[in-house]
Amino acid sequence: MGCFFSKKSRRKSPKKKDAAGDESAAGSDLPETNNGSNSNQEAPKQYSWDKREKVDPKDFMLTGLKNETVGRLPGTLNGQQFVIQECENCNIYVLDHSATITIDDCVNCRIVLGPIKGSVFFRDCKDIKCVVACQQFRTRDCKKMDVFLSCATQPIIESSTGMKFGCFQYYYPDLAFHFKDAGLSIFNNNWSNIHDFTPVSGETNWSLLPEETVVLDHVPLPDSESEFKSVRISTEASRSIVPLTKGGRRKESEESCLFVFFAGDYTTANARKLIDEASSKGFVLIQTKEVSMRPEDVNRVFQDNAESLTECITKGPVVALELNGDGVVEACRAIADELFNGTKVFVSESKNTSSRDVDNFFNFADMQMGL
């Protein structure tokens, strides 16, 4: 494929205004009077920290709840830390981005956590079903958890058993913005690449959920009478903000194709269009990555095609997808010609070289991301 140039637009997170205003002394503009010797007394000064809205720690905690539907609506956390502890048989929906979240001593709960810029840490929890998007995922001393996960790094379990993982599948209107606010890419999802700190010989502490698993069978939509009824939520895979990938499950075909979009105005939209088109033809999305590349990386990954692609990396990160199925290379090249003519892309040239293309790129991406 050729290399064409376009500009990439980025949405900037809104800057928060200081609610303090000026720090001038209250009453300094009052007219002078001559009513006595004490008439010129100045009012006490007000400082910016006196005017700031007080933060109640309880707004960032859910503690000791039972049989309730609770959580936080979009716009209520705005990147703050959050704590969930000692809850039983609750449906919990944290539909906002946050800094970190810890979940301690919870039993039989269904939990949805919007994008987390840092880590989410489950400790001493049992019978949990959850949907989570985060930079880092970790559990310790947990039992029987079903997790629909989007994780930018390798998920870690420790002293935990009965852990089952599936690919993140969720949508609400602000979710894409929350991913950006949390600094997470929807294409960097290592949900199936689990590291067990405490493996037991002859036993398996974790497994992957069956491919046909439906999120709604594990995590229900909010009650129609709850405060979350106004939020339009979908768990359909086709509407998920994070693309549904096969991950570490066995591939059905020996033929895969590498398809790479270089930074442009519609990179994300084009990647989604490719996924939809390829899926409609029966092909399967195995994995995706969004990474920055240097000229020497281009030479190592794309080899014979490097010269024509080096200029294409200057505008920003690339988005790469591995698609799988008999005839996928020919189909992807046809899709590129039909839908992405004039767009900066790389597509494997033949099924004889496509496996090498896939290995070269994703080995590089994993090294780049420290996986």
Secondary structure as the mmCIF struct_conf table of DSSP 4:
data_model
#
loop_
_struct_conf.conf_type_id
_struct_conf.id
_struct_conf.beg_label_comp_id
_struct_conf.beg_label_asym_id
_struct_conf.beg_label_seq_id
_struct_conf.end_label_comp_id
_struct_conf.end_label_asym_id
_struct_conf.end_label_seq_id
HELX_LH_PP_P HELX_LH_PP_P1 ARG A 11 ASP A 18
TURN_TY1_P TURN_TY1_P1 ALA A 19 ALA A 20
HELX_LH_PP_P HELX_LH_PP_P2 SER A 24 ALA A 25
TURN_TY1_P TURN_TY1_P2 ALA A 26 ASP A 29
BEND BEND1 LEU A 30 LEU A 30
HELX_LH_PP_P HELX_LH_PP_P3 PRO A 31 GLU A 32
BEND BEND2 ASN A 35 GLY A 36
TURN_TY1_P TURN_TY1_P3 SER A 37 ASN A 40
HELX_LH_PP_P HELX_LH_PP_P4 GLN A 41 LYS A 45
HELX_RH_AL_P HELX_RH_AL_P1 SER A 48 LYS A 51
BEND BEND3 ARG A 52 ARG A 52
HELX_LH_PP_P HELX_LH_PP_P5 GLU A 53 VAL A 55
HELX_RH_3T_P HELX_RH_3T_P1 PRO A 57 PHE A 60
STRN STRN1 MET A 61 THR A 63
BEND BEND4 GLY A 64 GLY A 64
STRN STRN2 LYS A 66 LYS A 66
BEND BEND5 ASN A 67 ASN A 67
STRN STRN3 THR A 69 ARG A 72
TURN_TY1_P TURN_TY1_P4 PRO A 74 GLY A 75
BEND BEND6 THR A 76 LEU A 77
TURN_TY1_P TURN_TY1_P5 ASN A 78 GLY A 79
STRN STRN4 PHE A 82 GLN A 85
BEND BEND7 GLU A 86 GLU A 86
STRN STRN5 GLU A 88 GLU A 88
BEND BEND8 ASN A 89 ASN A 89
STRN STRN6 ASN A 91 VAL A 94
BEND BEND9 ASP A 96 ASP A 96
STRN STRN7 SER A 98 SER A 98
BEND BEND10 ALA A 99 ALA A 99
STRN STRN8 ILE A 101 ASP A 104
BEND BEND11 ASP A 105 ASP A 105
STRN STRN9 VAL A 107 ARG A 123
BEND BEND12 ASP A 124 ASP A 124
STRN STRN10 LYS A 126 ARG A 140
BEND BEND13 ASP A 141 ASP A 141
STRN STRN11 LYS A 143 CYS A 151
BEND BEND14 ALA A 152 THR A 153
STRN STRN12 ILE A 156 GLU A 158
BEND BEND15 SER A 159 SER A 159
STRN STRN13 THR A 161 CYS A 167
STRN STRN14 TYR A 171 TYR A 171
TURN_TY1_P TURN_TY1_P6 PRO A 173 ASP A 174
HELX_RH_AL_P HELX_RH_AL_P2 LEU A 175 ASP A 181
TURN_TY1_P TURN_TY1_P7 ALA A 182 GLY A 183
TURN_TY1_P TURN_TY1_P8 ILE A 186 PHE A 187
TURN_TY1_P TURN_TY1_P9 TRP A 191 SER A 192
STRN STRN15 HIS A 195 ASP A 196
BEND BEND16 PHE A 197 THR A 198
TURN_TY1_P TURN_TY1_P10 SER A 201 GLY A 202
BEND BEND17 ASN A 205 ASN A 205
STRN STRN16 TRP A 206 LEU A 208
HELX_LH_PP_P HELX_LH_PP_P6 LEU A 209 PRO A 210
TURN_TY1_P TURN_TY1_P11 GLU A 211 GLU A 212
HELX_RH_3T_P HELX_RH_3T_P2 VAL A 215 ASP A 217
TURN_TY1_P TURN_TY1_P12 HIS A 218 HIS A 218
BEND BEND18 VAL A 219 VAL A 219
HELX_LH_PP_P HELX_LH_PP_P7 PRO A 220 ASP A 223
TURN_TY1_P TURN_TY1_P13 SER A 224 GLU A 225
BEND BEND19 SER A 226 SER A 226
TURN_TY1_P TURN_TY1_P14 GLU A 227 SER A 230
BEND BEND20 VAL A 231 VAL A 231
STRN STRN17 SER A 234 SER A 234
HELX_RH_3T_P HELX_RH_3T_P3 ALA A 237 ARG A 239
BEND BEND21 ILE A 241 VAL A 242
HELX_LH_PP_P HELX_LH_PP_P8 PRO A 243 LEU A 244
TURN_TY1_P TURN_TY1_P15 GLY A 247 GLY A 248
BEND BEND22 ARG A 249 ARG A 249
HELX_LH_PP_P HELX_LH_PP_P9 ARG A 250 LYS A 251
BEND BEND23 GLU A 252 GLU A 252
BEND BEND24 GLU A 254 GLU A 254
STRN STRN18 SER A 256 PHE A 261
HELX_LH_PP_P HELX_LH_PP_P10 PHE A 262 PHE A 262
BEND BEND25 ALA A 263 ALA A 263
TURN_TY1_P TURN_TY1_P16 ASP A 265 TYR A 266
HELX_RH_AL_P HELX_RH_AL_P3 THR A 267 SER A 280
TURN_TY1_P TURN_TY1_P17 LYS A 281 GLY A 282
STRN STRN19 VAL A 284 VAL A 291
HELX_RH_AL_P HELX_RH_AL_P4 PRO A 295 PHE A 302
HELX_RH_3T_P HELX_RH_3T_P4 GLN A 303 ASN A 305
HELX_RH_AL_P HELX_RH_AL_P5 ALA A 306 LEU A 309
HELX_RH_3T_P HELX_RH_3T_P5 THR A 310 ILE A 313
TURN_TY1_P TURN_TY1_P18 THR A 314 LYS A 315
BEND BEND26 GLY A 316 GLY A 316
STRN STRN20 VAL A 318 ASN A 324
BEND BEND27 GLY A 325 GLY A 325
TURN_TY1_P TURN_TY1_P19 ASP A 326 GLY A 327
HELX_RH_AL_P HELX_RH_AL_P6 VAL A 328 LEU A 339
TURN_TY1_P TURN_TY1_P20 ASN A 341 GLY A 342
BEND BEND28 THR A 343 THR A 343
STRN STRN21 VAL A 345 VAL A 347
BEND BEND29 GLU A 349 GLU A 349
HELX_RH_AL_P HELX_RH_AL_P7 LYS A 351 GLN A 368
TURN_TY1_P TURN_TY1_P21 MET A 369 GLY A 370
#
